[in-house]
Amino acid sequence: MIHTFFRHILAAVLLGSMPLVTSSQNLSPAAIRAHVEYLASDQLEGRGTASLGEIRAANYIANWFLKAGLTPKGDLGTYFQAFPVVMSFEGIPHQMTARNVVGFLDNQAEKTIVIGAHFDHLGKGYQAGSLTPESKDIIHNGADDNASGTAGVIELARYFAGNNVKEKVNFLFIAFSGEELGLFGSKYFAGHPTVPMESVAFMINMDMVGRFEADKGITIGGWGTSPSWGKLMPGIARQNQVKYTVDSSGIGPSDHTSFYLKEKPVLFFFTGIHTDYHKPSDDTDKINAEGEQKILQLIVDLVKELDKSGEVPTFREAGNPHAQATQQTFKVTLGIIPDYSFGGKGLRIDGVSKDRPAEVAGMEAGDIIVRMGEYPVNDIQDYMKNLGKFEKGQKIEVEVRRKNQNKVLNVTF
């Protein structure tokens, strides 16, 4: 434990090293841009999970949490929650340590709102995910994905900590690492929460919120996870003149999934895929900081509405995460929620929908699907491809691995 004197000296040094950003309690495009410019700078080398660039980014976020006056809610009185990851380099797996950054605004309330984003990206192209051929040794700065969302977390932390309002909820601000590898950081936090999970009212996730276009608007995910969203969000969006489309599912390839699987209402803000996605060209010059400010204002106004009414959003099970794709591409579905963080062979099940073929056949959360009919399942891509080969009403065998034993279950679509 750092002696109090040295802790104060360290805090002064860290704060003195940060760029000047406005202290006004209005949401600031200048602050958003300043954060993105640092996080997406070449000196952080793409913020690869468990890399030196990730550590530098984590320090930067923690510095701003400290400046805002947030209480550390990581490990051992720090802002950092460490978690293990296994990464392969040149075909050899290595046990490494990544970290989430967690700060708490304590309003002495019963319930807590989690506001999060992932701060990791693809580093210098060695970890999987780059859409640029021969990408190794090329820095992927990830300005939109997801320096933009991380900047939003920092700016909202500054806003709520300094707005001279004591809301009826607490706030937990989290920057997750390991998202690009499979939601590792958020899944670890959900399994090892640093505040009681029962106290969490809901989770807001910002992933790629830096390319706002007024005529296109934004996508709001998690719409179906609470009746409150459909009641409140349309008026808030109209008031802020923001167009939007909705996705009802609480499941998707981002960190809100980990909270939905703990039966928490979620909201996911997203400005859309673009041609720079997972490429070195995702850089700061293409960020719309004024547009991101409008998205953050939606979140502020939502909190204000809930605070005024005293309403606590209730959880509602949302639709099948693959429902849209199933309707367009497949004739059948098992009705399972995949574990996006699973790195082994097969498809691990994180949840089973009620009264769907998987549940009727006896599948359970934790089962790993390794075969569907005559077709092997090595990963989620195999699973999705295999679904297209079956017809409604067809009966097949599905082989699952459960606690190191293989079981064959009979499924009727």
N, C-alpha and C positions, 0 to 999 in steps of 0.2 A: 504494500500500500504506500502511495506517495505521501510523504510528509506534507502537512497543510501548507507550510511555507513554500515548498518547492511546487506544490500544486498551483498556488497563486502565481508564482513566477512563470510556470509553464503556460498558464492561461493567458498571461499578459503577452508572452512571446507569440503564442499562436494567434491571438486576436490582432496583434500588431502586424502580422504577416499577411492578413487577408486584404483583398482589394476593397476599396471604398464603395459601399452600396448604400443607397438612400435609407435613412432611418424613419422616413414618413410611414404612417400606418395605412396609406393607400397602397394597393397592390401596384408593383412597379415593373414595367417592361424593362427599364434599365437594369434592375436587379436580376431579373430573369436572364437577360442577355449576358450579364457579367458572369453569372454562375455557369451558364452553358459554355461560354468562351473558355473558362478555366477547365471544366470537366472534360470538354471535347478538344483540349489542346494536345499537341503532339507529345508534350512532356509526360502525359499520363499514359501514353502508348496504348490507348484503346481500352483501358480499365478491364483487362482480362481477369477472370475469376482467380483469386489467390495470387495475383501478380503484384509487383511493386506499384504499378499504376493503380491497382485497386486499393492498396493501402493508402496511397497518397489521396485518392478520391475520398476514401473513408475518413481520413483526417480532416479534409476540407469540410465535409458535411458535419462532422462532430464539432469543428470549430464554430460553425454557424449555429448549431444547436446550443453550444455554450454561450455564444453571444446573445442569443434570444432568451437565455435564462432557463432552458429546459433542464429537467432533472435527468441524469444518465439512467438508462434502463437496459443496459447491456449486462455483461458479466462483471462481477467483482467491483461494482460501483463505477464502471466505465460506460461509455456510449457504445461499446463494441460487443456484439454477440458472436463469438467464434463458432464455426461449424466445420466438420470435416468434409472434404470432397476428394474423390479419386479421379485424376486426370491422366490421360495417356499422352506421352511424348515419344515420338518415333516408335510407336507400338508398345511402349513399356509403361504400365500404370504406376502412378505416384500418389501416395497419400499426402494431401496438402490441406491447408487451413484457409478458409475464406471467412468473411465477417459481414454481418448486418450492422447498421448504425441505428441506434434506438434512443429517442429522446421523449420525455414525458412532460406534458403541461398539466399540472395537478390543480384542478379547480375544486378538489375535495367533493367530487360528485360520485354518485353510485355507478354511472355508466361512462364508458370511454369510446370515443370515435378513433379508429385507426385510419391514418392517412399515409399512403405508401407509394413507392415507385422503386423500380430496380435501377441501380447505378452501374452495374457491370455491363460490359459490351464484349466484343470479339477479340480484343487485344491486337496482336500483330498477325492475326490470321491463322494461328496454330490450332486453336480450338475450333470445333466444328461450327458451321453456320454461315461462313462467308459465301456470298453468291458471285464472287469475282474469281475467275480461274487463276490458278497459280498465285494465291493470295498470301502465302507465307512471307513474313518479314515486311508486310505492308500494314501500316497502322490503320485500324478501323476506328475512327474517332467517335462514332455513334452520337452525333449531336442531337438528333431527334430520338434515337433509340439507345439509351434513354436518358441522356443528359437533360433533355427537356422535362421529363417527368420528375427527375431528381431536383431540378431547379424549382419546379412547382412545390415540392415538399418543403424545401428550404424557405421559399417565399411565404407559404402558408404558415409555417412555424413562426416566422418573424411576425406575420400579421396577427395571428391569434394570441401570441404571447405579449404583444404590445398594443392591443386595441383598447385597453382600459375597460374591458368588459369581462366579467366573470360568468362565462356560460354555465349552463346547468349540466354540462358534460366535461369530462377530461379529454385530452387529446394525446394520442400516442403517434408520433411521427417516426416512420421506419423507412430507411433506404436499404433495400435487399440486394444481396449479391447472389451470383449463381443462377439468375433467372434464365440466361441464355443457354445454360446447360440442362435446364429442366425444372425450373422453379425451386431449386435447392434451398435458397435462403428463406423464402417465405414458408416453404413446407417445414423447414427446421423450426422456424419461429412458431408456427401453428402447433407443432408437437412439443415445443419447449417455450411456452409463452412467458414473458417477463412481467406481465400483469395477468390476473386471473381471466381465463378465456370467457368465463360466464359474465364478466363485467363488460365485455366488448359489445357495443350496441350495433355497429356495422363497420364495414371497411370500404374506403374509397381508394381506388387504384388509378394512377396516371401512367400510361405507357404510350409513348409517341404522341405527345400533345403539342409538338412544335411546328406543325405545318398547316395551321388553320387557314381555310379559305372560306370566306363568308358565304359564297354561293353554294358551296359543297356542305358546309357545316361539320358536325362531329357525329361520331357514333357513341351512344351511351349504352354500355353493356350492363348486365345484371338487373335489367328492368323488371324481370319477373320474380326477383328474389324477395321483394317486399311490396305489399299494396301501397306503401307510402310513396314509392317513386312515381307511379302513374298519377297520383293525386297532386304531388308537389312540383315535379320537374317541368311539366309543360308550361305552367305559369311563369316559373323562374326563367326558363329559356326564352319565352316570349318577351318578358320584361327586359332581358338583356339582348334581344334581337339576334339570337343564335339559332340557326337551323340545326335540326338533329334528326337522326334515325336511331332506332332502338334495336337492341339484341336482348331477348328475354333471358338468355341462359346465364347462369352463374359460373359456368365452366368455359375456359378458354386458355390459350397459351400464354397466360400472364398471371401475376401473383395473387389476384383476387380469388383465383380458383382455390388456393390453399385455405382461405377463410370460408368460402362457400361450403367446402367439404366439412367444415366444423359447424355447419348450419348457422352461419352468420349472413345477414343481408349484405350485398355488395353492390357497388357501382364502379364501372370501368369507363374511363374517359379516353378517347382515341380519335386522332385526326386522320388516320388512314395510311395504308401502304402506298409507297411511291417508288420510283425507279432507283432511288439511292438506298433502298432498304438492304441492310447487311452488306453494304459495299463501302469502300474507303471514301466514296464521294458524299457520304452522309455527314456534312460539315456545317459549321456554325453559320456561314453566310446565307444558308437557306432557311434559317429559323425565323419564324414570325413571332417575335416576343410580344407584340401588342395583341395578337390573336390568342396567345397562351394566357395573357392577362384576362381575357374574356372568359376563358374556361375556368380559371381560378375563381373568378367572380361568381360563377354558377355555384361552386362549392361553398363559398362564403355565404351566399344568399340561402342555400339549402340549410346550412347550419343555423342561420338566423331564423328561418321559418320554423325549424324543429324546436329551437330554443324558445321561441315565442309561444308555441303551442304546448310545449312539454311532451310532445309525442315521441315515443321510442319505436322506431320501425320494427315491425314483426317479421320474422323469417317465413318465407314461403318457398317450398320446393319448386324450382323453375323447370322448364321443359328439358327434354333430351338434348344434350349439347350437340348432337349430330343430327338433330331433327331436320334442319333445312337441307343439309347435304343428303340425308337419307331420302327425303321427299324428291330431290332432284336427280339423284344418282342411283340409289339403292331401292330395292323392293322390300328389304327386311332390315331389322336391327336387333341386337341382343338386349339393349337397354342397360348398358354399363357405362360407368365413368372411368376413363383410363387414368392411370397414374403417369402424368407427363414427366415426372422426375426419374422414373425407373430406367436404369441403364443396363439391365441384364437382358438375357435372351427371353423373348416372349412379350406378352402384353399384361402388365400387372393391373388388377382392378382396384380402383380406389373407392368405388361405390356401385351399388346395384339398384336400379330403379324398381319401384314396387310394381308387381303384377306384370312384369315384362318377361320375355323368354328366359333371360338369364336367371332371374329369381325363381321362376317356376321350375327350372331345371336344377336348382340348388347351388348356384354359384354364390360366392361370398366375397366381400371385400378382402383383399390380400391374395386371392387366387391369381395365378399367372397362367394365362391362356397360351398353350404351346401348339395346339392343333385345332383346326375347324374342318370337320369332315376329313378329306384326304389331303388338305392343304396345311402346310406348316405355318406357324405364326412366330416370326423372329422379332417383330417390332410392330409399332402402331401402323406403319405403312402396309405391312402384310395384312393386318387385321382389316383395315379399310378396303384393301383390294379384294380380300376374300369375301367380304360381305356382298359384293356385287355378283358373286357366283351362285347365290342361293335365291330360292323363290319363296313367296309367302305360302305357308302351310307345309313346307318341306321339313323333314325330320333329319337331323344330323347328329353325329357324336362330336362333342367338344371335349378335348383333353386339357385338363388344368393341373398345375403343380400347386399343391397345398401342403405347407409345412414339410417340404422335402419328400412328399409322396405324390405320385401322379394318380389322378382320378379321371375316369371317363364319364361324362354326363350326357344325358339325352336331351337335346334341345329341339323344340318345335317352334318354327318361326310363325 
